[in-house]
Amino acid sequence: MVHVRTLSRYPSALVVAGLVLGMLSVPRAQAPVAKAPTHATRAKRLLIHNAMVIYGNAKPAYGPMDILVEDNLIARVAPAGTIKAADAVIDATGKYVMPGLVNTHMHWQDERGGVPMPIQYERNLYLASGVTTTREVGGDFEKSKRWQAESAANTAIAPRMQVYWVPNRGNGTPEALRANVREAKARGADGLKIFGMDRDQLEAVMDEAHKQSLKTTTHIAVEEVTAADFIELGVDSIEHFYGVADAAIDGIQNFPPDHNSSNEVHRFGRAGELYAQANRQKLSQVVDAMVARKVAWSPTLSIYEASRDLTRAQNLPWYRDYLHPAVEAFFSPNLDNHGSYFVGWTNTQEVRWRQQYRIWMDVLREFGLKGGTITTGDDTAFIYSLYGFGMVRELELHEEAGFHPLEVIKHATVNGATLLGLGDRLGRVRQGYLADLLVVNGNPLENLHVLNPTGADMNVNGRNVRGGAVEWTIKDGIPYHGPTLMREVKDIVARARAARK
């Protein structure tokens, strides 16, 4: 194992730490004498010393505090200097500790477009971005169940996983769909991810899901059923934006006569008009119904962002070192690849998408203000969004939608854990909860950019310095060193690029 000392990669974080401590009235407590943790190795007693704490449920940060992790649990949270004995210590002076992020919409992939890619590439990127729990909503079910077992046993360096089953419409009969849902239960699915279908088919799927005690989520698309049908039939959550605007249109969507929904350019190009076509009063009524029936929303704002600014999306700085050739090839405009639809993409289409985002974000904000449960998911490795980076961008876009950073972090922690049925053991920095924690260089409440695994630019005493990033991601009490994870990703990418020459 590699022994890693904290802060060695981030000298600028030391400066930031001094500034933070200068604002605190509590004197700096001395850390117990102990070694730094070892990457990917659980210590019997791991102490995170002198940290500011973001609890997770939107209450303000507080500290400095000591957090004791024993095995896989948070054993104690106490004022800094209180806990004296530990086997390993992370000095979190000037840093913030928060719960691990819950990604409620993602896909585990060891290839893109038929080009192989090591699964560890994706695992490392998610962990380095602070993601400790994932809900996969469509992938290779057998592989994912195997990876889920490896994560649960901590024999792999990976976030924990839930794996959802996509019902096979098969011959389309209600009984065939019911049988498929029963098969999902028998094979160990954690829930169902349902696409659009006819009303009688949906009634059968939802009824059988409830009988089998399977959670449900939906990517509605433009179909006979809209969000109104899913809400009525008791779906647990809605993904993306589809179906919500459709349920609020006076009549049906106004697409041109030559529209082909099997053509990705047509489909995504016109999807950017749906919210503009909706009746705003009816949108509020859809929101009210979602809140009343306790239907959560995982909006995945970040996955469609390239549609409103393609040039920005194609030139993100982290691609230089961390974009695997398999993902790069999949991103290139190619109608054979889902979401690779930028063939002749126009400024007019981008303008329509920017208008869509403003309405979509306003509706999402209204949903939150009325008490709706919002979670975070990135749906990455499509549409110029990269694993982990897309999740951090999702949080940033929630702030753009009008949410306070404390609310955003609640979306990504408490709300995500609750949606996945894990809210009694995950999502808070709370004694007795599973030790899924992030040690962040900098204050995410001041600048969510500091969660980006490549760091962020900071102004310190008038100087521009590079700092930030998640220094340690702790999952099940096991500390993973962010810079080490990212160095490994860089090596994976370099080897893959060299192999193509």
C-alpha positions as CSV (number, residue, x, y, z in Angstrom):
1,M,0.0,0.0,0.0
2,V,1.1,3.6,-0.6
3,H,1.5,5.7,2.5
4,V,0.2,9.2,1.8
5,R,0.8,12.4,3.9
6,T,-2.0,15.0,3.7
7,L,-1.7,18.4,2.2
8,S,1.6,17.6,0.3
9,R,-0.1,18.1,-3.0
10,Y,-1.9,21.4,-2.0
11,P,0.5,24.0,-0.5
12,S,-2.1,26.7,-1.3
13,A,-4.6,24.9,1.0
14,L,-2.3,25.7,3.9
15,V,-2.8,29.4,3.2
16,V,-6.5,29.0,3.0
17,A,-6.5,27.0,6.2
18,G,-4.8,29.9,8.0
19,L,-7.4,32.3,6.7
20,V,-10.2,30.1,7.9
21,L,-8.7,29.6,11.4
22,G,-8.2,33.3,11.7
23,M,-12.0,33.8,11.5
24,L,-12.7,31.2,14.2
25,S,-12.9,32.1,17.9
26,V,-12.1,28.6,19.0
27,P,-8.3,28.1,19.5
28,R,-6.6,25.4,17.4
29,A,-6.5,22.1,19.2
30,Q,-3.5,19.9,19.0
31,A,-4.0,16.7,17.0
32,P,-3.1,13.4,18.6
33,V,0.3,12.0,17.5
34,A,-0.5,9.4,14.9
35,K,0.4,8.6,11.3
36,A,-1.6,9.8,8.3
37,P,-4.0,7.2,6.9
38,T,-2.9,4.8,4.1
39,H,-4.8,5.0,0.9
40,A,-7.4,2.3,0.5
41,T,-6.7,0.8,3.9
42,R,-9.1,0.9,6.8
43,A,-7.7,2.0,10.2
44,K,-9.3,0.6,13.3
45,R,-9.7,4.2,14.7
46,L,-9.4,7.0,12.1
47,L,-9.6,10.5,13.5
48,I,-10.5,13.5,11.3
49,H,-9.2,16.4,13.4
50,N,-10.1,20.0,13.6
51,A,-12.7,20.1,10.7
52,M,-15.5,22.4,9.9
53,V,-18.6,20.2,9.5
54,I,-21.3,20.4,6.8
55,Y,-23.9,18.1,8.4
56,G,-26.0,17.4,5.3
57,N,-29.5,18.4,6.2
58,A,-29.0,22.1,5.3
59,K,-28.2,23.4,8.8
60,P,-25.2,25.8,8.8
61,A,-21.6,24.5,9.0
62,Y,-20.1,24.3,12.5
63,G,-16.8,23.5,14.2
64,P,-14.0,23.0,14.5
65,M,-14.8,19.4,15.3
66,D,-13.2,16.0,15.7
67,I,-14.8,13.0,13.9
68,L,-13.8,9.5,15.0
69,V,-14.4,6.7,12.6
70,E,-14.2,3.1,14.0
71,D,-14.3,0.4,11.4
72,N,-17.1,1.5,9.0
73,L,-19.1,3.8,11.3
74,I,-19.0,7.3,12.6
75,A,-18.3,6.6,16.3
76,R,-18.2,10.1,17.7
77,V,-18.4,13.8,16.7
78,A,-17.0,16.1,19.3
79,P,-15.3,19.5,19.7
80,A,-11.7,19.6,18.4
81,G,-9.2,18.3,20.8
82,T,-11.7,16.1,22.6
83,I,-10.7,12.8,21.1
84,K,-7.1,11.8,22.1
85,A,-6.5,8.3,20.8
86,A,-6.4,7.1,17.1
87,D,-4.5,4.8,14.8
88,A,-4.5,7.3,12.0
89,V,-5.2,11.0,11.8
90,I,-6.3,13.4,9.0
91,D,-5.4,16.9,10.0
92,A,-8.5,18.8,8.6
93,T,-7.4,22.2,9.8
94,G,-8.9,24.7,7.4
95,K,-10.9,22.0,5.6
96,Y,-14.5,21.1,5.5
97,V,-16.0,17.6,6.1
98,M,-19.3,16.7,4.6
99,P,-21.2,13.5,3.8
100,G,-20.3,11.5,0.7
101,L,-22.3,12.4,-2.4
102,V,-25.2,10.2,-3.6
103,N,-25.4,9.9,-7.4
104,T,-29.0,8.8,-8.1
105,H,-28.7,8.6,-11.9
106,M,-25.6,7.0,-13.5
107,H,-24.4,4.0,-15.5
108,W,-21.5,1.6,-14.9
109,Q,-19.6,1.0,-18.1
110,D,-16.5,-0.9,-19.1
111,E,-16.8,0.1,-22.8
112,R,-18.1,2.9,-24.9
113,G,-19.4,2.2,-28.4
114,G,-17.8,-1.2,-28.3
115,V,-14.3,0.1,-27.3
116,P,-13.1,-1.4,-24.0
117,M,-12.3,0.7,-21.0
118,P,-11.3,-0.5,-17.5
119,I,-14.1,-0.2,-15.0
120,Q,-11.5,1.2,-12.5
121,Y,-11.3,4.3,-14.6
122,E,-14.9,5.2,-13.8
123,R,-14.7,4.0,-10.2
124,N,-11.6,6.2,-9.5
125,L,-13.2,9.3,-11.1
126,Y,-16.4,9.0,-9.0
127,L,-14.6,8.5,-5.8
128,A,-12.2,11.3,-6.4
129,S,-15.2,13.5,-7.1
130,G,-16.7,12.6,-3.7
131,V,-19.3,10.1,-4.9
132,T,-19.6,7.2,-2.4
133,T,-23.1,5.9,-3.3
134,T,-24.5,5.3,-6.8
135,R,-27.8,4.2,-8.3
136,E,-27.3,2.6,-11.7
137,V,-30.4,3.0,-13.9
138,G,-29.5,0.8,-16.9
139,G,-26.4,-1.2,-17.7
140,D,-25.2,-4.7,-18.1
141,F,-27.2,-6.2,-15.2
142,E,-25.0,-9.3,-14.7
143,K,-21.8,-7.3,-14.6
144,S,-23.3,-4.7,-12.4
145,K,-24.5,-7.2,-9.8
146,R,-21.0,-8.7,-9.7
147,W,-19.5,-5.2,-9.3
148,Q,-22.1,-4.4,-6.6
149,A,-21.0,-7.5,-4.6
150,E,-17.3,-6.4,-4.9
151,S,-18.1,-2.9,-3.7
152,A,-20.2,-4.2,-0.8
153,A,-17.4,-6.5,0.3
154,N,-14.8,-3.7,-0.3
155,T,-12.7,-6.0,-2.4
156,A,-12.8,-3.3,-5.1
157,I,-12.0,0.4,-4.8
158,A,-15.5,1.6,-5.7
159,P,-18.5,3.5,-4.5
160,R,-21.4,1.4,-3.1
161,M,-24.0,0.5,-5.7
162,Q,-27.7,0.0,-6.2
163,V,-28.6,-1.7,-9.5
164,Y,-32.0,-1.0,-11.2
165,W,-33.6,-3.3,-13.8
166,V,-35.1,-1.9,-17.1
167,P,-38.3,-3.8,-17.8
168,N,-38.3,-5.6,-21.1
169,R,-41.5,-4.7,-23.0
170,G,-41.2,-8.0,-24.8
171,N,-44.4,-8.9,-26.6
172,G,-46.0,-5.9,-24.8
173,T,-48.8,-7.8,-23.0
174,P,-49.5,-6.7,-19.4
175,E,-48.9,-10.3,-18.1
176,A,-45.5,-10.5,-19.9
177,L,-44.5,-7.2,-18.3
178,R,-45.6,-8.5,-14.9
179,A,-43.5,-11.6,-15.4
180,N,-40.5,-9.5,-16.3
181,V,-40.9,-7.4,-13.1
182,R,-41.0,-10.7,-11.0
183,E,-37.8,-11.8,-12.8
184,A,-36.2,-8.5,-11.8
185,K,-37.1,-9.2,-8.1
186,A,-35.8,-12.8,-8.3
187,R,-32.5,-11.7,-9.8
188,G,-31.8,-9.2,-7.0
189,A,-32.7,-5.8,-8.6
190,D,-32.9,-2.9,-6.2
191,G,-35.6,-1.2,-8.3
192,L,-37.0,-0.6,-11.8
193,K,-36.0,2.1,-14.3
194,I,-39.1,2.5,-16.5
195,F,-39.1,4.1,-20.0
196,G,-42.2,5.4,-21.7
197,M,-45.0,2.9,-22.7
198,D,-48.7,2.7,-23.2
199,R,-51.0,3.3,-20.2
200,D,-52.2,-0.3,-19.9
201,Q,-48.6,-1.5,-19.9
202,L,-47.6,1.0,-17.3
203,E,-50.4,0.1,-15.0
204,A,-49.3,-3.5,-15.1
205,V,-45.6,-2.6,-14.4
206,M,-46.4,-0.3,-11.6
207,D,-48.9,-2.6,-9.9
208,E,-46.5,-5.5,-10.0
209,A,-43.6,-3.3,-8.8
210,H,-45.6,-2.4,-5.7
211,K,-46.5,-6.1,-5.1
212,Q,-42.8,-7.0,-5.3
213,S,-41.7,-4.0,-3.1
214,L,-39.5,-2.7,-5.8
215,K,-38.7,1.0,-6.0
216,T,-39.4,2.7,-9.3
217,T,-38.0,5.6,-11.4
218,T,-38.8,6.7,-14.9
219,H,-37.3,8.3,-18.0
220,I,-40.6,9.1,-19.6
221,A,-39.7,10.4,-23.1
222,V,-42.4,11.5,-25.4
223,E,-45.0,8.8,-25.2
224,E,-48.7,8.2,-24.5
225,V,-48.0,8.5,-20.8
226,T,-46.7,11.7,-19.2
227,A,-45.5,12.6,-15.7
228,A,-49.2,12.8,-14.7
229,D,-49.7,9.1,-15.3
230,F,-46.5,8.1,-13.4
231,I,-47.5,10.4,-10.5
232,E,-51.0,8.9,-10.4
233,L,-49.7,5.3,-10.4
234,G,-47.1,5.9,-7.6
235,V,-43.7,6.2,-9.2
236,D,-40.9,7.0,-6.6
237,S,-38.9,9.4,-8.8
238,I,-38.8,11.1,-12.2
239,E,-35.5,11.4,-14.1
240,H,-34.4,14.3,-16.4
241,F,-37.0,16.7,-17.6
242,Y,-39.1,14.5,-19.9
243,G,-42.8,14.0,-19.3
244,V,-43.1,17.0,-16.9
245,A,-43.6,19.6,-19.6
246,D,-45.5,17.1,-21.7
247,A,-48.1,16.9,-19.0
248,A,-48.6,20.7,-19.1
249,I,-48.9,21.3,-22.8
250,D,-52.3,22.5,-24.2
251,G,-52.8,19.7,-26.7
252,I,-49.7,17.8,-27.7
253,Q,-46.1,18.7,-28.5
254,N,-45.7,20.9,-31.6
255,F,-43.1,19.1,-33.7
256,P,-42.7,19.5,-37.5
257,P,-44.2,17.0,-39.9
258,D,-40.8,15.5,-40.7
259,H,-39.8,14.9,-37.1
260,N,-38.3,11.4,-36.5
261,S,-38.0,10.5,-32.9
262,S,-35.5,7.7,-33.8
263,N,-33.2,10.4,-35.1
264,E,-31.0,11.7,-32.3
265,V,-30.6,15.1,-33.9
266,H,-34.3,15.6,-34.3
267,R,-35.1,14.2,-30.8
268,F,-32.6,16.2,-28.8
269,G,-33.0,19.3,-31.0
270,R,-36.8,19.5,-30.4
271,A,-36.6,18.4,-26.8
272,G,-35.2,21.8,-26.1
273,E,-38.5,23.4,-26.9
274,L,-40.8,21.4,-24.7
275,Y,-40.8,23.7,-21.6
276,A,-41.4,26.7,-23.8
277,Q,-44.5,25.0,-25.3
278,A,-45.9,24.2,-21.8
279,N,-48.6,26.1,-20.0
280,R,-46.9,27.7,-17.0
281,Q,-50.0,27.3,-14.8
282,K,-50.3,23.7,-15.7
283,L,-46.6,23.2,-14.9
284,S,-47.3,24.4,-11.3
285,Q,-50.1,21.9,-11.1
286,V,-47.8,19.1,-12.1
287,V,-45.4,20.2,-9.4
288,D,-48.2,20.2,-6.9
289,A,-49.1,16.7,-7.8
290,M,-45.5,15.5,-7.5
291,V,-45.2,17.1,-4.0
292,A,-48.5,15.7,-2.8
293,R,-47.7,12.1,-4.0
294,K,-44.1,12.4,-2.7
295,V,-42.5,11.8,-6.1
296,A,-38.8,12.8,-6.1
297,W,-37.0,14.4,-9.0
298,S,-33.5,13.7,-10.2
299,P,-33.2,16.4,-12.9
300,T,-29.7,15.6,-14.2
301,L,-29.2,19.2,-15.3
302,S,-25.6,18.7,-16.2
303,I,-26.0,16.0,-18.8
304,Y,-27.8,18.3,-21.3
305,E,-25.7,21.3,-20.8
306,A,-23.7,20.8,-23.9
307,S,-26.9,21.5,-25.8
308,R,-26.8,25.1,-24.7
309,D,-23.1,25.7,-25.3
310,L,-21.4,23.1,-27.4
311,T,-18.0,24.8,-27.8
312,R,-17.6,25.0,-24.0
313,A,-18.5,21.4,-23.6
314,Q,-16.0,20.2,-26.2
315,N,-13.1,22.1,-24.6
316,L,-13.3,21.3,-20.9
317,P,-9.7,21.5,-19.5
318,W,-9.7,18.1,-17.7
319,Y,-10.1,16.3,-21.0
320,R,-6.4,16.9,-21.6
321,D,-5.3,14.4,-18.9
322,Y,-8.4,12.4,-17.9
323,L,-10.5,11.7,-21.1
324,H,-10.2,8.0,-22.0
325,P,-10.1,7.4,-25.7
326,A,-13.2,5.1,-25.6
327,V,-15.2,8.0,-24.1
328,E,-13.7,10.5,-26.5
329,A,-14.7,8.5,-29.5
330,F,-18.2,8.0,-28.1
331,F,-18.6,11.8,-27.7
332,S,-17.9,12.5,-31.3
333,P,-21.0,13.2,-33.4
334,N,-22.2,9.8,-34.6
335,L,-25.9,8.9,-34.9
336,D,-25.0,5.3,-33.9
337,N,-24.2,6.5,-30.4
338,H,-26.9,7.5,-28.0
339,G,-26.6,11.2,-27.3
340,S,-23.9,11.9,-29.8
341,Y,-26.2,14.1,-31.8
342,F,-24.2,17.2,-32.6
343,V,-24.4,16.9,-36.4
344,G,-24.9,20.4,-37.8
345,W,-25.8,21.8,-34.3
346,T,-26.9,25.4,-34.7
347,N,-26.9,28.6,-32.6
348,T,-30.7,28.6,-32.8
349,Q,-30.8,25.2,-31.2
350,E,-28.5,26.4,-28.4
351,V,-30.7,29.4,-27.9
352,R,-33.8,27.2,-27.5
353,W,-32.0,25.0,-25.0
354,R,-30.9,28.0,-23.0
355,Q,-34.5,29.1,-22.8
356,Q,-35.5,25.6,-21.9
357,Y,-33.1,25.6,-19.0
358,R,-34.4,28.8,-17.5
359,I,-38.0,27.5,-17.4
360,W,-36.9,24.0,-16.3
361,M,-34.8,25.5,-13.5
362,D,-37.6,27.8,-12.4
363,V,-40.0,24.8,-12.2
364,L,-37.4,22.8,-10.3
365,R,-37.0,25.7,-7.9
366,E,-40.8,25.9,-7.4
367,F,-40.8,22.1,-6.7
368,G,-38.2,22.5,-4.0
369,L,-39.9,25.5,-2.4
370,K,-43.1,23.5,-2.2
371,G,-41.4,20.7,-0.3
372,G,-40.4,18.4,-3.2
373,T,-37.5,16.0,-2.8
374,I,-34.7,16.8,-5.3
375,T,-31.7,14.6,-5.7
376,T,-28.5,14.7,-7.8
377,G,-27.4,12.5,-10.7
378,D,-25.1,13.1,-13.7
379,D,-25.8,10.4,-16.3
380,T,-22.3,10.8,-17.6
381,A,-20.2,9.4,-20.5
382,F,-22.9,10.8,-22.8
383,I,-23.1,14.3,-24.3
384,Y,-19.6,15.6,-23.3
385,S,-20.0,14.9,-19.6
386,L,-17.3,12.9,-17.9
387,Y,-17.7,10.6,-14.8
388,G,-17.5,12.5,-11.5
389,F,-16.9,15.9,-13.2
390,G,-20.5,15.8,-14.3
391,M,-21.7,15.1,-10.8
392,V,-19.8,18.2,-9.5
393,R,-21.3,20.2,-12.3
394,E,-24.7,19.0,-11.4
395,L,-24.3,20.6,-7.9
396,E,-23.1,23.8,-9.5
397,L,-26.2,23.9,-11.8
398,H,-28.5,23.4,-8.8
399,E,-27.1,26.6,-7.4
400,E,-27.7,28.3,-10.8
401,A,-31.3,27.1,-10.5
402,G,-31.7,29.2,-7.3
403,F,-30.8,26.9,-4.5
404,H,-28.4,27.8,-1.6
405,P,-25.3,25.7,-1.5
406,L,-26.5,24.2,1.8
407,E,-29.7,23.1,-0.1
408,V,-27.6,21.8,-3.0
409,I,-25.5,19.6,-0.6
410,K,-28.7,18.4,1.0
411,H,-30.0,17.3,-2.5
412,A,-26.7,15.4,-3.0
413,T,-26.6,13.7,0.5
414,V,-29.7,13.5,2.7
415,N,-32.2,13.5,-0.2
416,G,-30.3,11.0,-2.3
417,A,-29.9,8.6,0.7
418,T,-33.6,9.0,1.5
419,L,-34.7,8.2,-2.1
420,L,-32.5,5.1,-2.1
421,G,-34.0,3.9,1.2
422,L,-30.7,4.5,3.0
423,G,-31.6,7.7,4.9
424,D,-31.4,6.0,8.3
425,R,-27.7,5.2,7.8
426,L,-26.3,7.5,5.1
427,G,-26.2,11.2,4.2
428,R,-25.3,12.9,7.4
429,V,-22.2,13.5,9.6
430,R,-23.9,11.7,12.4
431,Q,-22.8,9.3,15.1
432,G,-23.8,5.8,14.3
433,Y,-24.1,6.4,10.5
434,L,-21.9,4.7,8.0
435,A,-18.6,6.5,7.6
436,D,-19.1,8.0,4.1
437,L,-17.3,11.3,4.4
438,L,-15.4,13.8,2.3
439,V,-12.5,15.9,3.5
440,V,-12.5,19.0,1.2
441,N,-9.7,21.5,0.7
442,G,-11.7,24.7,1.0
443,N,-15.3,25.6,1.7
444,P,-17.9,24.2,-0.7
445,L,-20.5,26.6,0.7
446,E,-18.4,29.5,-0.5
447,N,-17.5,27.9,-3.9
448,L,-18.8,24.6,-5.1
449,H,-15.9,24.5,-7.6
450,V,-13.7,23.2,-4.8
451,L,-15.3,19.8,-5.2
452,N,-13.9,19.5,-8.7
453,P,-11.2,16.7,-8.6
454,T,-8.7,18.9,-10.4
455,G,-9.2,21.7,-7.9
456,A,-10.2,25.3,-8.4
457,D,-8.7,28.7,-8.7
458,M,-8.7,30.7,-5.5
459,N,-8.0,34.3,-4.6
460,V,-5.8,34.4,-1.5
461,N,-4.5,37.9,-0.5
462,G,-4.9,39.1,-4.0
463,R,-3.0,36.1,-5.5
464,N,-4.5,33.5,-7.8
465,V,-3.6,30.1,-6.4
466,R,-4.7,26.6,-7.3
467,G,-6.4,24.7,-4.4
468,G,-9.5,22.9,-3.5
469,A,-10.5,19.3,-4.5
470,V,-11.6,16.4,-2.3
471,E,-8.5,15.3,-0.5
472,W,-10.0,12.2,1.1
473,T,-13.1,10.3,0.1
474,I,-14.0,7.9,2.9
475,K,-16.4,5.1,2.0
476,D,-17.4,2.5,4.6
477,G,-14.6,3.9,6.8
478,I,-12.0,3.3,4.2
479,P,-10.0,6.4,3.2
480,Y,-9.2,7.0,-0.5
481,H,-6.8,9.7,-1.3
482,G,-8.1,11.9,-4.1
483,P,-4.8,12.9,-5.7
484,T,-3.7,9.3,-5.7
485,L,-7.0,8.2,-7.4
486,M,-6.5,10.9,-10.1
487,R,-2.9,10.0,-10.7
488,E,-4.1,6.4,-11.4
489,V,-6.7,7.7,-13.8
490,K,-4.1,9.8,-15.6
491,D,-1.9,6.7,-16.0
492,I,-4.9,4.6,-17.3
493,V,-5.6,7.3,-19.9
494,A,-2.0,7.7,-20.9
495,R,-1.6,3.9,-21.5
496,A,-4.8,3.7,-23.5
497,R,-3.7,6.6,-25.7
498,A,-0.3,5.1,-26.2
499,A,-1.9,1.8,-27.2
500,R,-3.8,3.5,-30.0
501,K,-0.7,4.9,-31.7
